[in-house]
Amino acid sequence: MMPDTMQSYLNNCTGSQKKDVLHILSELTERTGFDSALHTVEQAIRYEAHDPDSLRSLYNSIFSDVPQLPPLTTGDLIPELDPMPVHLEDYDRFLKRGGGLNA
């Protein structure tokens, strides 16, 4: 009785994930109807997201009132910087002197 899309999605979930996913799908169906839960599953298939947290996150991003913003382009506003040098020798000396927990 379940649509092919949802069956395919559940077949790609592990045994422990299926239980959680079915629980989440039940919640989503109660909130906004079965079609919205099915739409969320279709999006999850596109993103290859099979874990329950991703399913809930996709639902929230699709059906919340948060506006979708375009990607931010910085152009040449942010200068290219050289990475800062890392010198861990000072920390090694400090820990060997007794500054650490295992002193």
N, C-alpha and C positions, 0 to 999 in steps of 0.2 A: 504493500500500500504506500510505501515511502517513494518519493520521486527518485529517478535514477541519479540525479545530481547528488542528492543527500546520501544515497546508498554508496555511491562512489567515494564520497568524502569519508564516510564512516569506515569503509573498507581500508582506507589508507591510514587510519588511526590505530594505535596500539590498543591492547585490551583495556588498560587502565585509562587511556585517553577517551575511549568510547563512552564509558560511564559518565565522565565529566562533561563531555561534549553533549551527550543526550540531555543531561541535566540543564546545561546552558541553553540548548535549543528549546527546551520546555519553558524556561524563563522568558526567552525572547518571544516565543509564540504567545505567551500570556500577556506580555507587554504590548506588542504591536501587531500580532497576528502571524500566521504561518508563512505568508508570503515574504514578510520582512526577514524571518529566520532563514528562509530558503535563499533570499537575495544575499544575506550575509555569508551563507555557505558557498554560494557561487563566487563571491569575492575571495573567500579563503582559499578556494581551489586555484584561482588565478595567482594568488601570492604563495601558493604551496605551504600554507600555514595550517598545521594539523593539531596544534596544541590548544587547549581550552582558553588560555589567556589571550592568545591572538584572535580567537573567534570573538570573544567579548570585546576586545579592543576594536576590531573591525566593525562590529555592530555599533559601538559608540561613535566611531568616526563617520559612519554612514547616516545614522539616524539622530544624531545630536544637532543642536542648533549652532554649533561652532562653525563659523564661516571658513571656507577653504581659501587660504591665502596663496598667492603665487610665489614661486621660489624667489628668494632674495638674491639679487646680483650685486656684487660689491665692486666689480670693475677694477680700477686701479686705486681704489680708496685705501686698501690695506696693503702696506708695504711688505715686501718679502724680507723676512728676518732670518739671520743665521741662528741655528739652535744654540742654546746656552751650553757651555762646557760643563761637564759633570765631573767633580773630583770627590770621590768617596774616601780618599785616604784620610782626610780629617776626621771623618766619622769612625773609621777603623781605629785610629789612634785614641779617640775619645772612649770607645768601648773597651779597648785593651787596658786603659788606665783605670777602669772601674766605674765608668759611667753607665754601664749596662746592667741588666738584671742578673746576668751570670758572672758577675765580677767576683 
